[in-house]
Amino acid sequence: MRASARRFRVARGYRRLLVPLDASPESLQAFEMACRLAADRRASVIALTVIEVPPSLPLDAHMADDEEEARRLLERAGVTGDAYGVRVVQTLVRARDAGTAIVEAASSGRVELIVIGARRTQLDVSPKRIAPDAILRVLHGARCRVMVVASSEAEQAA
């Protein structure tokens, strides 16, 4: 790709955003942030829920509770997207590792921005603690931009 074409692509922004959803408030906060960004750019948002299947089970194992929770999250994402006037693509994936599944979904969906939620304390790196594996896999493996929407413990209490 020529430099001028690349600059144009970067300058015009993004058309597809991906948000991994789980039941955490940080994840939902990241989704709202993505909807605001998408509304400004007339972009679409992929709401991705990953059901992590333990290695001892087949990938198509019956996990009714997890599937029901995932569907509820995706429905909530659809309602939130409608409120912002944003097209939301609801996607449910079964995988062994959430981080790897997020990176693969972003690559296959030609996503230009991944918006992921995390507690600020989860991101503090020290000799005794590291950031969660899924977030690290996304940060290291994504071929697109990644925005981490972090909230502090004080924001969680409010």
VOLOKOL-605169 format. One record per residue (C-alpha): residue number from 1; x, z, y. Coordinates in nm, 2 decimals. Layout:
BEGIN
TIBA seq     c1     c3     c2
TIBA NUM      X      Z      Y
...
END
This chain:
BEGIN
TIBA seq     c1     c3     c2
TIBA   1   0.00   0.00   0.00
TIBA   2   0.14  -0.10   0.34
TIBA   3   0.21   0.18   0.58
TIBA   4  -0.05   0.06   0.84
TIBA   5  -0.33   0.04   0.57
TIBA   6  -0.23   0.39   0.45
TIBA   7  -0.25   0.53   0.81
TIBA   8  -0.59   0.37   0.85
TIBA   9  -0.72   0.53   0.53
TIBA  10  -0.59   0.88   0.63
TIBA  11  -0.72   0.84   0.99
TIBA  12  -1.08   0.75   0.89
TIBA  13  -1.11   1.07   0.69
TIBA  14  -1.27   1.12   0.35
TIBA  15  -1.59   1.00   0.18
TIBA  16  -1.59   1.21  -0.14
TIBA  17  -1.54   1.58  -0.17
TIBA  18  -1.54   1.79  -0.48
TIBA  19  -1.63   2.16  -0.50
TIBA  20  -1.58   2.36  -0.82
TIBA  21  -1.86   2.61  -0.84
TIBA  22  -1.89   2.95  -1.02
TIBA  23  -2.10   3.25  -0.94
TIBA  24  -1.86   3.40  -0.69
TIBA  25  -1.95   3.43  -0.32
TIBA  26  -1.62   3.25  -0.24
TIBA  27  -1.72   2.95  -0.44
TIBA  28  -2.06   2.93  -0.26
TIBA  29  -1.89   2.97   0.08
TIBA  30  -1.65   2.68  -0.01
TIBA  31  -1.95   2.47  -0.10
TIBA  32  -2.12   2.54   0.24
TIBA  33  -1.79   2.45   0.41
TIBA  34  -1.78   2.12   0.22
TIBA  35  -2.14   2.04   0.31
TIBA  36  -2.06   2.09   0.68
TIBA  37  -1.75   1.86   0.65
TIBA  38  -1.95   1.61   0.46
TIBA  39  -2.24   1.61   0.71
TIBA  40  -1.99   1.54   0.99
TIBA  41  -1.84   1.25   0.80
TIBA  42  -2.15   1.12   0.62
TIBA  43  -1.96   1.19   0.29
TIBA  44  -2.09   1.29  -0.05
TIBA  45  -2.01   1.61  -0.23
TIBA  46  -1.96   1.65  -0.60
TIBA  47  -2.06   2.00  -0.72
TIBA  48  -1.87   2.06  -1.03
TIBA  49  -1.94   2.35  -1.28
TIBA  50  -1.69   2.39  -1.56
TIBA  51  -1.79   2.57  -1.88
TIBA  52  -1.47   2.70  -2.03
TIBA  53  -1.50   2.68  -2.41
TIBA  54  -1.26   2.91  -2.60
TIBA  55  -1.01   2.73  -2.83
TIBA  56  -1.18   2.90  -3.14
TIBA  57  -1.50   2.70  -3.07
TIBA  58  -1.57   2.33  -3.07
TIBA  59  -1.62   2.18  -2.72
TIBA  60  -1.99   2.12  -2.80
TIBA  61  -2.05   2.48  -2.91
TIBA  62  -2.39   2.62  -2.82
TIBA  63  -2.34   2.84  -2.50
TIBA  64  -2.69   2.87  -2.37
TIBA  65  -2.62   3.15  -2.12
TIBA  66  -2.33   2.97  -1.96
TIBA  67  -2.52   2.64  -1.95
TIBA  68  -2.82   2.81  -1.78
TIBA  69  -2.60   2.98  -1.52
TIBA  70  -2.43   2.64  -1.45
TIBA  71  -2.76   2.46  -1.41
TIBA  72  -2.88   2.73  -1.16
TIBA  73  -2.56   2.69  -0.96
TIBA  74  -2.60   2.31  -0.95
TIBA  75  -2.96   2.34  -0.85
TIBA  76  -2.86   2.58  -0.57
TIBA  77  -2.59   2.33  -0.46
TIBA  78  -2.85   2.05  -0.45
TIBA  79  -3.08   2.26  -0.23
TIBA  80  -2.79   2.35   0.00
TIBA  81  -2.68   1.99   0.02
TIBA  82  -3.04   1.89   0.11
TIBA  83  -3.04   2.15   0.40
TIBA  84  -2.73   1.98   0.54
TIBA  85  -2.85   1.63   0.48
TIBA  86  -2.57   1.57   0.23
TIBA  87  -2.59   1.38  -0.10
TIBA  88  -2.48   1.61  -0.38
TIBA  89  -2.37   1.48  -0.72
TIBA  90  -2.43   1.76  -0.97
TIBA  91  -2.17   1.76  -1.26
TIBA  92  -2.14   1.99  -1.55
TIBA  93  -1.82   1.97  -1.76
TIBA  94  -1.71   2.15  -2.08
TIBA  95  -1.34   2.20  -2.11
TIBA  96  -1.07   2.43  -2.24
TIBA  97  -0.92   2.49  -1.90
TIBA  98  -1.11   2.48  -1.57
TIBA  99  -0.82   2.39  -1.35
TIBA 100  -0.73   2.09  -1.56
TIBA 101  -1.10   1.98  -1.57
TIBA 102  -1.12   2.00  -1.19
TIBA 103  -0.81   1.79  -1.14
TIBA 104  -0.93   1.53  -1.40
TIBA 105  -1.28   1.51  -1.23
TIBA 106  -1.12   1.46  -0.89
TIBA 107  -0.90   1.18  -1.02
TIBA 108  -1.18   1.00  -1.21
TIBA 109  -1.42   1.04  -0.92
TIBA 110  -1.18   0.91  -0.66
TIBA 111  -1.22   1.23  -0.47
TIBA 112  -1.03   1.26  -0.14
TIBA 113  -1.07   1.63  -0.08
TIBA 114  -1.12   1.93  -0.32
TIBA 115  -1.26   2.24  -0.15
TIBA 116  -1.21   2.55  -0.36
TIBA 117  -1.31   2.91  -0.29
TIBA 118  -1.09   3.21  -0.36
TIBA 119  -1.06   3.57  -0.24
TIBA 120  -0.76   3.62  -0.02
TIBA 121  -0.63   3.89  -0.24
TIBA 122  -0.63   3.64  -0.53
TIBA 123  -0.39   3.43  -0.34
TIBA 124  -0.14   3.70  -0.26
TIBA 125   0.17   3.62  -0.46
TIBA 126   0.39   3.91  -0.56
TIBA 127   0.63   3.98  -0.85
TIBA 128   0.35   4.16  -1.03
TIBA 129   0.06   3.92  -0.94
TIBA 130   0.02   3.54  -0.92
TIBA 131  -0.27   3.34  -0.80
TIBA 132  -0.53   3.25  -1.07
TIBA 133  -0.43   2.98  -1.31
TIBA 134  -0.72   2.75  -1.22
TIBA 135  -0.63   2.75  -0.85
TIBA 136  -0.26   2.69  -0.93
TIBA 137  -0.34   2.40  -1.16
TIBA 138  -0.55   2.24  -0.89
TIBA 139  -0.29   2.29  -0.62
TIBA 140  -0.01   2.15  -0.84
TIBA 141  -0.21   1.88  -1.02
TIBA 142  -0.44   1.73  -0.76
TIBA 143  -0.35   1.39  -0.62
TIBA 144  -0.57   1.44  -0.31
TIBA 145  -0.59   1.70  -0.04
TIBA 146  -0.70   2.06  -0.14
TIBA 147  -0.86   2.30   0.10
TIBA 148  -0.87   2.66  -0.01
TIBA 149  -1.15   2.86   0.15
TIBA 150  -1.03   3.22   0.13
TIBA 151  -1.23   3.53   0.22
TIBA 152  -1.10   3.88   0.27
TIBA 153  -1.24   4.20   0.11
TIBA 154  -1.39   4.29   0.45
TIBA 155  -1.59   3.96   0.45
TIBA 156  -1.72   4.04   0.10
TIBA 157  -1.85   4.38   0.21
TIBA 158  -2.05   4.24   0.49
END
